[in-house]
Amino acid sequence: MEGVGWKIGDGKSGYRVEPVPMSKDEERLLLLLTREFLDRAKEATKKYSKESLDEELRRLLKDVCDFENVLLNKKSADKIVSIAERNIGGFGVFDFLLSDDELEEITVLGVGQPIHVFHREKGWLETNCSVTSEEFATNVVNKMARSLGRRVTYQSPRLNAVLPDGSRLHASVAPVTLNGIEMTIRKFRQKPFTARDLIDNGTLSAEAAAFLWLALYGDVSVLVAGTTGSGKTTTLNALFSFIPLTDRVIITEETPEINIPHKHQVKIIANEELGIQMKDLVKDTLRMRPDRVIVGEVRDSSEAGALFDSLLAGQARGTYATFHAGNGDEALLRLQALGARKEDLDAIDLVIVQRRISVYDSKTKKQSEVRRVTEICEVSGGKAVPLFVRGTKGLEKTKAFASCALMDKISANYGMERKALCGEVAKRERFLRQLPASDFADFTERAQRYMFG
């Protein structure tokens, strides 16, 4: 099927998509049908539903077969129409990969190169799929970005966008890339992780989750820091199950990633092409009476400025963001490098640090990756003070936890003595351990019921 811009090979590979068996005549008819439809679509303004696209393709296929004097059986016709629909209405070969929830990343290295995927359990794998046409790959990228009104072209060779299912797309073409086109899709998980999932898979300890539950309910601002692909946004999304569902949440992002259960939420998106910056959006939140503000991912000085504008304005019960850093100290140093003043760093109450860690199994001789929260730090005097640190036994409390100032702030919010608050941490830890496995909505309902009855 190289003529339609992509190919599924028969050879061995780490990740295999079953090829669709097609005869040479079927491939030729598929190519003719696709070209005929696209030629007519250039002149038409009609938008097709799934059903009407199927009808139109079947009608056109009959015309093509009549013109070519080909008699086609129903099985072959169904096969050709199905693949044409995938190419025209979907994303071609990428539909096979996007439908697998075990994949986290899909990458194209160039035309004719095998597509690579990052599997949740197996890591990076080479597939038996490839794109065979730069035109096809560029069309797919532009189709994915259509809802945002963006296109990748020679004059605008870089593009970042969000797919309809929430997955993130980055792509670039010449002159930025030497291989025709490169693209990376970071898939959006259709079934969000719960805090219980993070405990079960070892990302977070039950005790640390219980402490964060108490902290997030109070007026505590949190920075989730970590390495690329470590699951920072996943953890932030999961922890929002602990925040009252009645709270009004304003989310400011450049690339939409935040997925929280709150109905009373407003998403406002920065757009570099239109000159709408994160700093402008944070100013807008001052007039929107938020209970919580999520600033999204902080990557440069303007976004760091937006984060501290929100933190220091005091207009919400908590401000939250994600950030690239390897540990708590590094996060605070990087924020200062981006323009934050040391005396303002204490506006961040907690820094949660999460990392990708390589694990080697000597028995199976295989390497895999896990995501782990490695530190939970209080910010005091412009420094990161670890309250939980990952050791050989997992994520454990440090000696500093007993005297941390944040516990006094949380105690004031709950109207509890410090000793009683420590008892509540233990109670919630037991609750989380005993909670049965459930989906995101059910977990959120149980956590909210625990808090409010």
SVG drawing of the C-alpha trace seen along z (x, -y; Angstrom):
<svg xmlns="http://www.w3.org/2000/svg" viewBox="-24 -41 46 57">
<polyline fill="none" stroke="black" stroke-width="0.4" points="0.0,0.0 2.9,-2.3 0.9,-4.2 -1.4,-5.6 1.6,-6.9 2.2,-4.2 3.2,-0.5 2.8,2.3 5.6,4.8 5.7,8.6 9.0,8.8 9.8,9.3 9.7,6.3 9.4,5.5 5.9,4.1 3.8,5.7 0.7,4.5 -1.0,7.2 -0.8,6.3 -3.9,6.1 -3.5,8.6 -4.2,6.9 -3.7,8.1 -1.9,5.8 -5.3,5.1 -6.9,4.2 -3.9,1.8 -4.3,0.2 -8.1,-0.3 -7.5,-1.7 -5.0,-4.3 -7.4,-5.2 -10.3,-5.6 -8.3,-7.7 -7.1,-10.0 -10.6,-10.3 -12.1,-11.3 -9.4,-13.8 -9.6,-15.4 -13.4,-15.9 -13.1,-17.0 -10.9,-20.0 -13.8,-21.4 -16.6,-20.5 -17.4,-22.1 -19.4,-19.2 -18.4,-17.8 -18.9,-14.1 -20.1,-12.1 -18.8,-8.6 -21.9,-7.1 -22.0,-9.6 -18.2,-9.1 -18.8,-5.3 -21.6,-5.8 -19.6,-8.3 -16.6,-6.0 -18.7,-3.0 -20.3,-5.0 -17.0,-6.3 -15.5,-2.8 -18.3,-1.5 -17.5,-4.3 -13.7,-3.5 -14.4,0.3 -16.8,-0.5 -14.2,-2.8 -11.4,-0.2 -13.7,2.6 -13.1,4.5 -15.6,6.9 -15.1,6.6 -16.6,8.9 -18.1,7.6 -15.2,8.7 -12.6,6.8 -14.9,3.8 -15.4,3.7 -11.6,4.0 -10.8,1.2 -13.4,-1.2 -12.3,-0.5 -8.7,-1.4 -9.8,-4.5 -11.9,-5.6 -8.9,-5.2 -6.8,-7.3 -9.3,-10.0 -11.4,-10.3 -8.7,-9.1 -4.9,-9.1 -4.0,-6.1 -1.5,-3.8 -1.4,-5.9 -5.0,-4.8 -3.7,-1.3 -1.2,-2.7 -3.4,-5.4 -6.0,-2.7 -3.5,-0.8 -3.8,-2.2 -0.5,-0.5 1.5,-2.9 2.7,-6.2 4.6,-7.7 4.6,-7.2 7.5,-8.6 8.3,-9.1 12.0,-9.4 11.6,-10.2 10.1,-8.8 10.9,-5.1 12.1,-4.7 10.3,-2.3 7.9,-4.0 8.9,-3.6 6.6,-3.4 7.2,-3.6 5.3,-0.7 4.1,-1.2 5.8,2.0 8.4,2.8 9.9,-0.6 11.0,-1.7 10.1,0.7 10.5,0.7 7.3,1.3 6.7,3.0 5.0,-0.2 6.4,-3.2 5.4,-6.2 6.4,-6.1 5.4,-9.6 6.3,-13.0 3.0,-14.3 1.0,-11.7 2.8,-12.4 2.4,-16.2 -1.3,-15.8 -1.7,-13.7 0.0,-16.3 -2.1,-19.1 -5.3,-17.0 -4.4,-16.4 -3.8,-20.2 -6.9,-21.3 -9.0,-22.0 -6.5,-24.6 -6.3,-26.2 -2.6,-25.4 -0.5,-23.9 3.1,-22.8 4.7,-24.3 8.1,-25.2 7.5,-28.8 6.2,-27.5 8.2,-24.2 7.4,-23.5 4.1,-22.6 2.7,-21.7 -0.9,-20.7 -3.4,-18.5 -5.3,-15.7 -9.1,-15.3 -8.5,-12.5 -6.1,-14.8 -2.8,-13.3 0.0,-15.8 1.6,-16.2 5.0,-17.8 6.1,-17.8 8.7,-19.5 9.6,-19.5 12.5,-20.8 14.5,-23.0 14.3,-22.1 14.7,-18.3 16.9,-16.5 14.7,-13.4 11.7,-15.0 9.5,-15.0 9.7,-14.0 6.8,-13.7 6.2,-12.7 2.8,-11.9 2.5,-11.6 -0.6,-9.7 -3.4,-10.8 -4.3,-7.9 -8.1,-7.2 -8.4,-5.7 -6.8,-8.3 -4.7,-7.0 -6.1,-7.3 -4.1,-8.0 -4.8,-4.3 -3.2,-3.3 -0.1,-5.4 0.1,-3.5 -0.4,-0.1 2.2,-0.6 4.8,-2.0 4.8,-5.6 3.6,-6.9 3.4,-5.4 0.0,-5.3 1.4,-7.4 2.6,-10.1 -0.7,-10.0 -2.6,-10.5 -0.4,-13.4 -0.9,-15.0 -4.6,-14.5 -4.7,-16.6 -2.3,-19.2 -4.2,-19.7 -7.5,-20.3 -5.9,-23.2 -4.5,-26.4 -1.3,-24.7 0.3,-25.4 2.2,-22.6 4.9,-22.3 5.2,-18.9 8.7,-18.7 10.5,-15.9 12.2,-14.6 10.7,-14.4 8.0,-11.7 8.1,-11.0 4.3,-11.4 4.2,-14.8 0.8,-15.7 -0.5,-12.2 0.3,-12.7 -1.2,-16.2 -4.4,-15.0 -4.7,-12.0 -4.2,-14.2 -7.0,-16.5 -9.5,-13.8 -8.6,-15.0 -9.8,-18.5 -13.5,-19.3 -15.5,-18.9 -17.4,-22.1 -14.3,-24.2 -13.9,-26.5 -10.7,-25.6 -9.2,-27.9 -6.7,-26.1 -4.2,-28.1 -2.1,-26.1 -0.4,-26.4 -0.9,-22.7 -4.1,-21.3 -3.1,-18.3 -4.9,-18.8 -7.8,-16.3 -9.5,-16.7 -13.0,-15.6 -14.3,-19.1 -17.3,-20.2 -16.8,-23.9 -13.6,-24.3 -12.6,-26.8 -9.7,-26.2 -8.0,-29.1 -5.3,-28.5 -2.3,-30.6 -1.6,-31.0 1.8,-32.3 0.6,-33.0 -2.1,-35.3 0.2,-36.9 -1.8,-35.5 0.8,-34.6 0.4,-32.7 1.1,-35.9 -1.9,-37.5 -4.1,-34.5 -3.0,-34.6 -3.9,-38.2 -7.4,-37.2 -7.8,-34.7 -7.6,-37.6 -11.0,-38.6 -12.5,-35.1 -12.7,-34.3 -11.0,-30.9 -10.7,-28.6 -7.7,-26.9 -5.5,-27.9 -3.4,-25.5 -0.7,-27.2 0.1,-24.1 3.8,-23.5 6.4,-26.1 9.2,-26.1 10.5,-29.7 10.9,-33.0 7.5,-34.3 5.7,-31.2 7.7,-31.3 6.6,-34.9 3.0,-33.8 3.3,-31.1 4.6,-33.6 2.0,-36.2 -0.6,-33.7 1.2,-32.5 1.8,-36.0 -1.6,-37.4 -3.2,-35.2 -6.5,-35.1 -6.9,-31.3 -6.7,-28.6 -3.9,-27.0 -1.8,-27.3 -0.4,-24.3 2.1,-23.7 4.5,-21.2 8.2,-21.9 11.3,-20.1 13.8,-19.4 15.6,-16.4 15.1,-17.2 13.7,-19.8 16.9,-21.9 17.3,-21.9 13.7,-23.0 14.2,-26.1 17.5,-26.9 16.0,-26.7 13.1,-28.9 15.6,-31.5 17.5,-31.2 14.2,-31.9 13.8,-35.1 12.1,-34.1 13.4,-36.0 14.6,-33.8 12.4,-35.5 9.3,-34.6 10.1,-30.9 8.3,-30.2 5.0,-31.0 5.4,-27.4 4.4,-25.2 5.4,-21.8 7.6,-20.4 6.8,-16.9 9.6,-15.3 9.0,-12.4 11.5,-10.6 11.8,-7.9 14.0,-5.1 15.6,-2.3 15.2,1.2 17.3,4.2 16.1,7.7 19.1,10.0 17.0,13.1 15.2,12.2 18.1,9.9 15.6,7.2 15.5,3.5 12.3,1.6 11.3,-1.8 9.2,-2.8 7.9,-6.1 8.6,-7.0 8.0,-10.0 11.5,-10.4 11.0,-13.5 8.3,-15.5 9.8,-18.7 8.6,-21.7 9.9,-25.0 11.3,-27.0 13.7,-30.0 14.0,-29.5 15.3,-26.0 13.8,-22.5 13.4,-20.6 12.7,-16.9 9.7,-15.5 9.6,-12.2 12.5,-10.6 12.7,-7.4 15.1,-4.9 15.7,-1.2 12.3,-0.5 10.4,-3.0 9.1,-6.5 9.6,-7.2 9.3,-10.2 12.4,-12.0 13.3,-13.4 12.3,-16.9 8.7,-15.8 8.2,-16.0 9.0,-19.7 7.8,-20.9 6.1,-24.3 3.6,-23.1 1.9,-20.9 1.1,-23.9 -0.5,-25.6 -2.6,-22.5 -3.6,-22.2 -4.9,-25.7 -7.0,-24.9 -8.5,-21.8 -8.9,-23.3 -6.9,-20.4 -3.9,-20.1 -0.8,-18.8 -1.1,-15.4 -4.7,-14.9 -3.6,-15.8 -1.0,-13.1 -3.7,-10.7 -5.8,-11.8 -2.9,-11.0 -2.8,-7.5 -6.6,-7.1 -6.5,-8.2 -3.5,-5.9 -5.5,-2.9 -8.5,-4.1 -6.4,-4.2 -4.8,-0.8 -8.2,0.8 -9.9,-0.9 -10.7,1.6 -9.4,1.1 -11.7,-1.3 -11.9,-3.7 -11.2,-7.4 -14.8,-8.5 -15.5,-5.8 -12.3,-6.6 -13.1,-10.3 -16.6,-9.6 -15.2,-7.5 -12.6,-10.0 -15.1,-12.9 -17.6,-10.8 -14.9,-10.1 -14.4,-13.9 -17.9,-15.2 -20.2,-12.2"/>
</svg>
